[in-house]
Amino acid sequence: MHENGNGDGHRAEPTASRSGVDQEFPALERELTVFLRRARASSGEMAREVHPDLESSAYGLLVRLEECGRQRATELAAYIGIGKATMSRQLRALEDLGLVAREPDPADGRAWLVHLTEVGRSRFSTVREARRARYVRQLKGWDPREVAELARLLHQLNTGLEK
């Protein structure tokens, strides 16, 4: 909360800088920059926990497949925000490791549906449970409502990025 300077605890209206941008946005940009750098590194760690040769985007693909089941490669690429070439490379690596399989899409013979194999589901589940335990440890001092609010806000941010 920003005080208005007289110490009465009332929230001050956002102050516009010379460029017309609220003072909160430089702080937001700084924190998002650090957060996104750390998130990317963490995503790489998670992927390497599934298998040492995986790229960071592979974990997101596994998350989506676990949560949604069979998906077209184009849907996966759009959801994760990666290009077709990266998607093809990731899927090939995941297939070579026996973590995912592709099958023709019965609705469109030109497309493929991707799904987790039993091996992929098992390895992913083990890593995900370890990651969730880590998040619980990291956020143990947080009020559960704060954790829920953080999840809600991140979902709102992710949804906005899809548009």
Residue frames as a rotation matrix with the C-alpha (Angstrom) as fourth column:
MET 1
0.585 0.811 0.000 0.00
0.811 -0.585 0.000 0.00
0.000 0.000 -1.000 0.00
HIS 2
-0.486 -0.681 0.548 1.24
0.658 -0.698 -0.285 3.44
0.576 0.222 0.787 -0.83
GLU 3
0.048 0.480 -0.876 0.59
0.878 -0.438 -0.192 6.07
-0.476 -0.760 -0.443 1.76
ASN 4
0.667 0.314 0.676 -0.26
0.651 -0.686 -0.325 9.57
0.361 0.657 -0.662 0.76
GLY 5
-0.198 -0.887 0.417 2.66
0.409 -0.462 -0.787 10.94
0.891 0.015 0.454 2.70
ASN 6
-0.064 0.184 0.981 0.83
-0.687 -0.721 0.090 12.15
0.724 -0.668 0.172 5.79
GLY 7
-0.890 -0.456 0.009 1.08
-0.334 0.638 -0.694 8.81
0.311 -0.621 -0.720 7.55
ASP 8
-0.267 0.858 0.438 -2.66
-0.895 -0.053 -0.442 8.26
-0.356 -0.510 0.783 7.85
GLY 9
-0.623 -0.095 0.776 -2.47
-0.054 0.995 0.078 4.91
-0.780 0.007 -0.625 5.98
HIS 10
0.534 0.839 -0.107 -4.83
-0.149 -0.031 -0.988 5.90
-0.832 0.544 0.108 3.20
ARG 11
0.008 -0.489 0.872 -3.92
0.815 0.509 0.277 4.64
-0.579 0.709 0.403 -0.20
ALA 12
-0.240 -0.173 -0.955 -2.64
-0.295 -0.925 0.241 7.34
-0.925 0.340 0.171 -2.50
GLU 13
0.881 0.470 -0.050 -3.74
-0.141 0.162 -0.977 7.48
-0.451 0.868 0.209 -6.11
PRO 14
0.336 -0.796 0.504 -1.08
0.865 0.472 0.168 6.17
-0.372 0.379 0.847 -8.51
THR 15
0.335 -0.336 -0.880 1.34
-0.159 -0.941 0.299 8.89
-0.928 0.040 -0.369 -9.44
ALA 16
0.912 -0.009 0.410 1.95
0.400 0.245 -0.883 9.38
-0.093 0.969 0.227 -13.14
SER 17
-0.067 -0.982 -0.179 5.52
0.628 -0.180 0.757 9.82
-0.775 -0.062 0.629 -14.26
ARG 18
-0.322 -0.144 -0.936 6.55
-0.427 -0.860 0.280 12.29
-0.845 0.490 0.215 -16.94
SER 19
-0.953 -0.072 -0.295 5.88
-0.300 0.382 0.874 9.67
0.050 0.921 -0.386 -19.59
GLY 20
-0.120 0.993 0.003 2.37
-0.934 -0.114 0.338 9.08
0.336 0.038 0.941 -18.26
VAL 21
-0.013 0.059 -0.998 3.17
0.030 0.998 0.058 5.60
0.999 -0.029 -0.015 -16.94
ASP 22
0.860 0.399 0.320 2.13
-0.309 -0.092 0.946 4.84
0.407 -0.912 0.044 -13.38
GLN 23
0.042 -0.890 0.453 4.94
-0.980 -0.125 -0.154 4.49
0.194 -0.438 -0.878 -10.86
GLU 24
0.369 0.162 0.915 3.84
-0.549 0.833 0.074 0.91
-0.750 -0.530 0.396 -10.15
PHE 25
0.987 0.130 -0.098 4.72
-0.153 0.545 -0.824 -0.27
-0.053 0.829 0.557 -13.66
PRO 26
0.206 -0.965 -0.160 8.52
-0.719 -0.039 -0.694 0.10
0.664 0.258 -0.702 -13.40
ALA 27
-0.365 -0.289 0.885 8.41
-0.868 0.451 -0.210 -2.02
-0.338 -0.845 -0.415 -10.23
LEU 28
0.606 0.651 0.457 6.10
-0.379 0.742 -0.554 -4.50
-0.700 0.162 0.696 -11.96
GLU 29
0.812 -0.350 -0.466 8.43
-0.431 0.179 -0.885 -4.70
0.393 0.919 -0.005 -14.95
ARG 30
-0.199 -0.944 0.263 11.46
-0.899 0.069 -0.433 -5.28
0.391 -0.323 -0.862 -12.69
GLU 31
-0.240 0.145 0.960 9.74
-0.706 0.653 -0.275 -8.02
-0.667 -0.743 -0.054 -10.70
LEU 32
0.818 0.565 0.110 8.32
-0.311 0.594 -0.741 -9.70
-0.484 0.572 0.662 -13.81
THR 33
0.491 -0.723 -0.485 11.73
-0.690 0.017 -0.724 -9.65
0.532 0.690 -0.491 -15.47
VAL 34
-0.522 -0.692 0.499 13.31
-0.851 0.386 -0.355 -11.42
0.053 -0.610 -0.790 -12.49
PHE 35
0.046 0.646 0.762 10.34
-0.564 0.646 -0.514 -13.77
-0.824 -0.406 0.395 -12.11
LEU 36
0.885 0.348 -0.309 10.31
-0.435 0.383 -0.815 -14.76
-0.166 0.856 0.490 -15.78
ARG 37
0.063 -0.938 -0.341 14.08
-0.810 0.152 -0.566 -15.36
0.583 0.312 -0.750 -15.82
ARG 38
-0.627 -0.276 0.729 13.77
-0.726 0.547 -0.417 -17.57
-0.284 -0.790 -0.543 -12.76
ALA 39
0.361 0.848 0.389 10.66
-0.528 0.529 -0.664 -19.30
-0.769 0.034 0.639 -14.13
ARG 40
0.703 -0.164 -0.692 12.45
-0.641 0.277 -0.716 -20.13
0.309 0.947 0.090 -17.39
ALA 41
-0.416 -0.909 -0.013 15.41
-0.773 0.361 -0.521 -21.56
0.479 -0.206 -0.853 -15.47
SER 42
-0.440 0.336 0.832 13.05
-0.644 0.527 -0.554 -23.52
-0.625 -0.780 -0.016 -13.23
SER 43
0.676 0.713 -0.184 11.17
-0.613 0.406 -0.677 -24.85
-0.409 0.571 0.712 -16.25
GLY 44
0.264 -0.687 -0.677 14.46
-0.711 0.335 -0.618 -26.11
0.652 0.644 -0.400 -17.65
GLU 45
-0.694 -0.494 0.524 15.24
-0.720 0.448 -0.530 -27.79
0.027 -0.745 -0.666 -14.35
MET 46
0.056 0.813 0.579 11.83
-0.628 0.480 -0.613 -29.47
-0.776 -0.330 0.538 -14.34
ALA 47
0.768 0.201 -0.608 12.28
-0.632 0.390 -0.670 -30.75
0.102 0.899 0.426 -17.89
ARG 48
-0.143 -0.918 -0.370 15.75
-0.682 0.362 -0.635 -32.08
0.717 0.161 -0.678 -17.06
GLU 49
-0.501 0.048 0.864 14.30
-0.760 0.453 -0.466 -33.84
-0.413 -0.890 -0.191 -14.00
VAL 50
0.673 0.725 0.147 12.06
-0.512 0.600 -0.615 -35.79
-0.533 0.339 0.775 -16.38
HIS 51
0.689 -0.567 0.451 15.06
0.704 0.673 -0.229 -36.43
-0.174 0.475 0.863 -18.64
PRO 52
0.073 -0.764 -0.641 18.46
0.438 -0.553 0.709 -34.67
-0.896 -0.332 0.294 -18.86
ASP 53
-0.752 -0.454 0.479 18.19
0.593 -0.148 0.791 -34.06
-0.288 0.879 0.380 -22.61
LEU 54
0.143 0.924 0.355 14.89
0.985 -0.169 0.042 -32.14
0.099 0.344 -0.934 -22.60
GLU 55
-0.721 -0.253 0.645 14.49
0.302 -0.953 -0.036 -28.42
0.624 0.169 0.763 -23.31
SER 56
-0.957 0.282 -0.066 12.54
-0.058 -0.412 -0.909 -26.17
-0.283 -0.867 0.411 -20.95
SER 57
-0.399 0.869 -0.293 9.38
-0.915 -0.355 0.192 -26.07
0.063 0.344 0.937 -23.08
ALA 58
-0.561 0.157 -0.813 9.08
-0.142 0.949 0.281 -29.87
0.815 0.273 -0.511 -22.83
TYR 59
-0.922 0.231 -0.312 7.81
0.369 0.273 -0.889 -29.68
-0.120 -0.934 -0.337 -19.25
GLY 60
-0.561 0.744 -0.363 4.98
-0.582 -0.667 -0.465 -27.37
-0.588 -0.049 0.807 -20.31
LEU 61
-0.348 0.397 -0.849 4.03
-0.776 0.387 0.499 -29.83
0.527 0.832 0.174 -23.04
LEU 62
-0.742 0.016 -0.670 3.92
0.259 0.929 -0.265 -32.65
0.618 -0.370 -0.693 -20.53
VAL 63
-0.865 0.464 -0.194 1.80
0.021 -0.353 -0.935 -30.55
-0.502 -0.813 0.296 -18.14
ARG 64
-0.373 0.749 -0.547 -0.70
-0.894 -0.449 -0.006 -29.79
-0.250 0.487 0.837 -20.89
LEU 65
-0.379 0.200 -0.904 -0.90
-0.487 0.787 0.378 -33.41
0.787 0.584 -0.201 -22.03
GLU 66
-0.900 0.035 -0.435 -1.39
0.367 0.600 -0.711 -34.63
0.236 -0.799 -0.553 -18.46
GLU 67
-0.733 0.615 -0.291 -4.16
-0.098 -0.519 -0.849 -32.12
-0.673 -0.594 0.441 -17.82
CYS 68
-0.077 0.737 -0.671 -5.98
-0.832 -0.418 -0.364 -32.22
-0.549 0.531 0.646 -21.18
GLY 69
0.334 0.171 0.927 -5.22
0.174 0.955 -0.239 -35.59
-0.926 0.241 0.290 -22.69
ARG 70
-0.137 -0.395 0.908 -4.70
0.923 0.281 0.261 -36.02
-0.358 0.875 0.326 -26.42
GLN 71
0.450 0.177 -0.875 -3.91
-0.025 -0.977 -0.211 -32.78
-0.893 0.116 -0.435 -28.22
ARG 72
0.843 -0.241 0.481 -2.95
0.500 0.020 -0.866 -31.75
0.199 0.970 0.137 -31.72
ALA 73
-0.107 -0.976 -0.191 0.63
0.989 -0.125 0.083 -30.58
-0.105 -0.179 0.978 -32.00
THR 74
-0.429 -0.020 0.903 -0.58
0.420 -0.889 0.180 -27.20
0.799 0.457 0.390 -33.29
GLU 75
0.674 0.710 0.207 -2.77
0.079 -0.347 0.934 -26.76
0.735 -0.613 -0.290 -30.19
LEU 76
0.619 -0.531 -0.579 0.15
0.771 0.273 0.575 -27.61
-0.148 -0.803 0.578 -27.95
ALA 77
-0.412 -0.825 0.386 2.44
0.883 -0.466 -0.054 -25.16
0.225 0.319 0.921 -29.74
ALA 78
-0.091 0.466 0.880 -0.14
0.143 -0.869 0.474 -22.38
0.986 0.169 0.012 -29.46
TYR 79
0.857 0.468 -0.217 -0.79
0.246 -0.001 0.969 -23.07
0.453 -0.884 -0.116 -25.78
ILE 80
0.421 -0.786 -0.453 2.89
0.838 0.146 0.525 -23.12
-0.347 -0.600 0.720 -24.83
GLY 81
0.879 -0.055 -0.474 3.76
-0.166 -0.967 -0.195 -20.26
-0.447 0.250 -0.859 -27.17
ILE 82
-0.226 -0.962 0.152 6.41
-0.143 0.187 0.972 -21.98
-0.963 0.198 -0.180 -29.25
GLY 83
-0.062 0.119 -0.991 6.87
-0.961 -0.276 0.027 -22.27
-0.270 0.954 0.131 -33.00
LYS 84
0.857 0.473 -0.204 6.21
-0.515 0.789 -0.335 -25.28
0.003 0.392 0.920 -35.19
ALA 85
0.265 -0.841 -0.472 9.92
-0.307 0.391 -0.868 -26.09
0.914 0.375 -0.155 -35.56
THR 86
-0.597 -0.450 0.664 10.47
-0.745 0.002 -0.668 -26.07
0.299 -0.893 -0.336 -31.80
MET 87
0.273 0.797 0.539 7.32
-0.876 0.438 -0.203 -28.15
-0.398 -0.417 0.817 -31.33
SER 88
0.805 0.009 -0.593 8.49
-0.392 0.758 -0.521 -30.73
0.445 0.652 0.614 -33.87
ARG 89
-0.211 -0.969 -0.125 11.92
-0.378 0.199 -0.904 -30.95
0.902 -0.143 -0.408 -32.23
GLN 90
-0.490 0.073 0.869 10.39
-0.870 0.013 -0.492 -31.31
-0.047 -0.997 0.058 -28.75
LEU 91
0.577 0.794 0.192 7.89
-0.767 0.607 -0.206 -33.95
-0.280 -0.029 0.960 -29.83
ARG 92
0.550 -0.465 -0.694 10.60
-0.319 0.651 -0.689 -35.92
0.772 0.600 0.210 -31.61
ALA 93
-0.548 -0.799 0.247 12.77
-0.507 0.083 -0.858 -35.85
0.665 -0.596 -0.451 -28.48
LEU 94
-0.253 0.547 0.798 9.83
-0.912 0.141 -0.386 -36.84
-0.324 -0.825 0.463 -26.25
GLU 95
0.786 0.523 -0.328 8.91
-0.614 0.721 -0.321 -39.68
0.069 0.453 0.889 -28.64
ASP 96
0.159 -0.827 -0.540 12.51
-0.350 0.464 -0.814 -40.91
0.923 0.318 -0.215 -28.81
LEU 97
-0.752 -0.429 0.500 12.50
-0.579 0.069 -0.812 -41.10
0.314 -0.901 -0.300 -25.00
GLY 98
-0.650 0.565 -0.507 9.21
0.452 0.825 0.340 -43.01
0.611 -0.008 -0.792 -25.01
LEU 99
-0.876 0.280 -0.393 7.39
0.249 -0.436 -0.865 -40.25
-0.413 -0.856 0.312 -23.09
VAL 100
-0.051 0.879 -0.474 4.80
-0.575 -0.414 -0.706 -39.37
-0.817 0.236 0.526 -25.75
ALA 101
-0.625 -0.039 0.779 3.28
0.554 0.681 0.479 -41.04
-0.549 0.731 -0.404 -28.78
ARG 102
-0.570 0.452 -0.686 1.54
-0.681 -0.727 0.086 -39.67
-0.460 0.517 0.722 -31.86
GLU 103
-0.517 0.491 0.701 -1.45
0.590 0.798 -0.125 -41.11
-0.621 0.349 -0.702 -33.64
PRO 104
-0.838 0.250 0.485 -3.45
0.329 -0.478 0.815 -39.92
0.435 0.842 0.318 -36.64
ASP 105
-0.755 0.648 -0.104 -6.32
-0.353 -0.535 -0.767 -37.58
-0.553 -0.542 0.633 -35.76
PRO 106
-0.568 0.571 0.593 -9.52
0.702 0.712 -0.013 -39.41
-0.430 0.409 -0.805 -36.81
ALA 107
0.451 0.771 -0.450 -11.19
0.430 -0.629 -0.647 -36.03
-0.782 0.098 -0.615 -37.46
ASP 108
0.815 -0.287 -0.503 -8.42
-0.557 -0.625 -0.547 -34.90
-0.157 0.726 -0.669 -39.83
GLY 109
0.888 -0.418 0.190 -6.09
0.438 0.896 -0.076 -37.47
-0.138 0.151 0.979 -41.40
ARG 110
0.423 -0.766 0.485 -3.45
0.244 -0.419 -0.874 -34.77
0.873 0.488 0.010 -42.03
ALA 111
0.206 -0.280 0.938 -3.10
-0.791 -0.611 -0.009 -33.98
0.576 -0.740 -0.347 -38.32
TRP 112
-0.302 -0.383 -0.873 -1.63
0.272 0.843 -0.464 -35.94
0.914 -0.378 -0.150 -35.45
LEU 113
0.770 0.465 0.437 -2.79
-0.347 -0.270 0.898 -36.31
0.536 -0.843 -0.046 -31.85
VAL 114
-0.369 -0.926 -0.084 -0.11
-0.236 0.180 -0.955 -36.44
0.899 -0.332 -0.285 -29.18
HIS 115
0.776 0.594 0.214 -0.54
-0.359 0.137 0.923 -38.19
0.519 -0.793 0.319 -25.83
LEU 116
-0.050 -0.758 0.651 1.52
-0.998 0.063 -0.004 -39.27
-0.037 -0.650 -0.759 -22.86
THR 117
-0.046 -0.047 -0.998 2.64
-0.199 0.979 -0.037 -42.88
0.979 0.197 -0.054 -22.76
GLU 118
0.872 0.325 -0.365 2.45
0.244 0.358 0.901 -44.80
0.424 -0.875 0.234 -19.50
VAL 119
0.033 -0.943 -0.332 6.20
0.991 0.074 -0.110 -44.26
0.128 -0.326 0.937 -19.07
GLY 120
-0.554 -0.212 0.805 5.76
0.313 -0.949 -0.035 -40.54
0.772 0.233 0.592 -19.75
ARG 121
0.427 0.814 0.394 2.85
-0.185 -0.348 0.919 -40.28
0.885 -0.466 0.002 -17.31
SER 122
0.756 -0.181 -0.629 4.81
0.616 0.521 0.590 -42.08
0.221 -0.834 0.506 -14.60
ARG 123
-0.303 -0.952 -0.034 8.00
0.931 -0.289 -0.223 -40.00
0.203 -0.099 0.974 -14.99
PHE 124
-0.416 0.224 0.881 6.03
0.074 -0.958 0.278 -36.77
0.906 0.181 0.382 -15.24
SER 125
0.657 0.753 -0.033 3.94
0.049 0.001 0.999 -37.62
0.752 -0.658 -0.036 -12.17
THR 126
0.403 -0.601 -0.690 7.04
0.911 0.333 0.242 -38.28
0.084 -0.727 0.682 -10.08
VAL 127
-0.660 -0.684 0.310 8.61
0.678 -0.720 -0.146 -34.94
0.323 0.113 0.940 -11.07
ARG 128
-0.159 0.680 0.716 5.36
-0.034 -0.729 0.684 -33.02
0.987 0.085 0.139 -10.64
GLU 129
0.763 0.454 -0.459 4.81
0.397 0.231 0.888 -34.37
0.510 -0.860 -0.004 -7.11
ALA 130
-0.023 -0.861 -0.509 8.37
0.997 -0.059 0.054 -33.38
-0.076 -0.506 0.859 -6.15
ARG 131
-0.708 -0.206 0.676 7.84
0.392 -0.910 0.133 -29.90
0.588 0.359 0.725 -7.62
ARG 132
0.287 0.894 0.343 4.54
0.021 -0.364 0.931 -29.46
0.958 -0.260 -0.123 -5.78
ALA 133
0.625 -0.138 -0.768 6.21
0.768 0.285 0.574 -30.46
0.140 -0.948 0.285 -2.51
ARG 134
-0.514 -0.858 0.006 8.88
0.854 -0.513 -0.084 -27.84
0.075 -0.038 0.996 -3.20
TYR 135
-0.420 0.440 0.793 6.22
0.081 -0.853 0.516 -25.15
0.904 0.282 0.322 -3.81
VAL 136
0.676 0.676 -0.293 4.51
0.311 0.098 0.945 -26.12
0.668 -0.730 -0.144 -0.55
ARG 137
0.198 -0.694 -0.693 7.81
0.973 0.054 0.224 -25.70
-0.118 -0.718 0.686 1.30
GLN 138
-0.717 -0.548 0.431 8.55
0.631 -0.773 0.067 -22.36
0.297 0.320 0.900 -0.42
LEU 139
-0.420 0.656 0.627 5.10
-0.211 -0.743 0.636 -20.95
0.883 0.135 0.450 0.31
LYS 140
-0.239 0.352 -0.905 4.54
0.765 0.642 0.048 -22.46
0.598 -0.681 -0.422 3.77
GLY 141
-0.737 -0.082 -0.671 4.54
0.566 -0.617 -0.547 -19.01
-0.369 -0.783 0.501 5.41
TRP 142
-0.896 0.440 0.061 1.89
-0.289 -0.681 0.673 -17.69
0.338 0.585 0.737 3.02
ASP 143
-0.371 0.889 0.268 -1.76
-0.480 0.064 -0.875 -17.47
-0.795 -0.453 0.403 3.91
PRO 144
-0.508 0.206 0.837 -3.69
0.587 0.793 0.161 -19.98
-0.630 0.573 -0.524 1.76
ARG 145
0.640 0.763 -0.087 -5.79
0.486 -0.490 -0.724 -17.11
-0.595 0.421 -0.685 0.42
GLU 146
0.304 -0.624 -0.720 -2.59
-0.607 -0.709 0.358 -15.42
-0.734 0.329 -0.594 -0.82
VAL 147
-0.712 -0.543 0.446 -1.56
-0.065 0.683 0.728 -18.60
-0.699 0.489 -0.521 -2.63
ALA 148
-0.037 0.799 0.600 -5.02
0.830 0.359 -0.427 -18.83
-0.557 0.482 -0.676 -4.21
GLU 149
0.754 0.305 -0.582 -4.85
0.038 -0.905 -0.424 -15.15
-0.656 0.297 -0.694 -5.19
LEU 150
-0.227 -0.904 -0.362 -1.41
-0.578 -0.174 0.797 -15.62
-0.784 0.390 -0.483 -6.74
ALA 151
-0.677 0.033 0.735 -2.71
0.444 0.815 0.372 -18.56
-0.587 0.579 -0.567 -8.77
ARG 152
0.401 0.908 0.120 -5.74
0.713 -0.227 -0.663 -16.51
-0.575 0.351 -0.739 -9.85
LEU 153
0.588 -0.227 -0.776 -3.61
-0.347 -0.938 0.012 -13.55
-0.731 0.262 -0.630 -10.90
LEU 154
-0.566 -0.824 0.022 -1.14
-0.379 0.284 0.881 -15.72
-0.732 0.491 -0.473 -12.81
HIS 155
-0.345 0.546 0.763 -4.05
0.764 0.636 -0.109 -17.40
-0.545 0.545 -0.637 -14.59
GLN 156
0.701 0.619 -0.354 -5.42
0.350 -0.731 -0.586 -13.97
-0.622 0.286 -0.729 -15.47
LEU 157
0.118 -0.761 -0.638 -2.01
-0.607 -0.564 0.560 -12.93
-0.786 0.321 -0.529 -16.80
ASN 158
-0.753 -0.420 0.506 -1.64
0.051 0.730 0.682 -16.14
-0.656 0.539 -0.528 -18.84
THR 159
0.083 0.871 0.485 -5.15
0.819 0.217 -0.531 -15.79
-0.568 0.441 -0.695 -20.25
GLY 160
0.706 0.154 -0.691 -4.38
-0.082 -0.952 -0.296 -12.21
-0.703 0.266 -0.660 -21.26
LEU 161
-0.294 -0.913 -0.283 -1.22
-0.550 -0.081 0.831 -13.33
-0.782 0.400 -0.478 -23.04
GLU 162
-0.479 0.183 0.858 -3.24
0.537 0.835 0.121 -15.78
-0.694 0.519 -0.499 -25.16
LYS 163
0.560 0.824 -0.084 -5.23
0.481 -0.406 -0.777 -12.95
-0.674 0.395 -0.624 -26.77
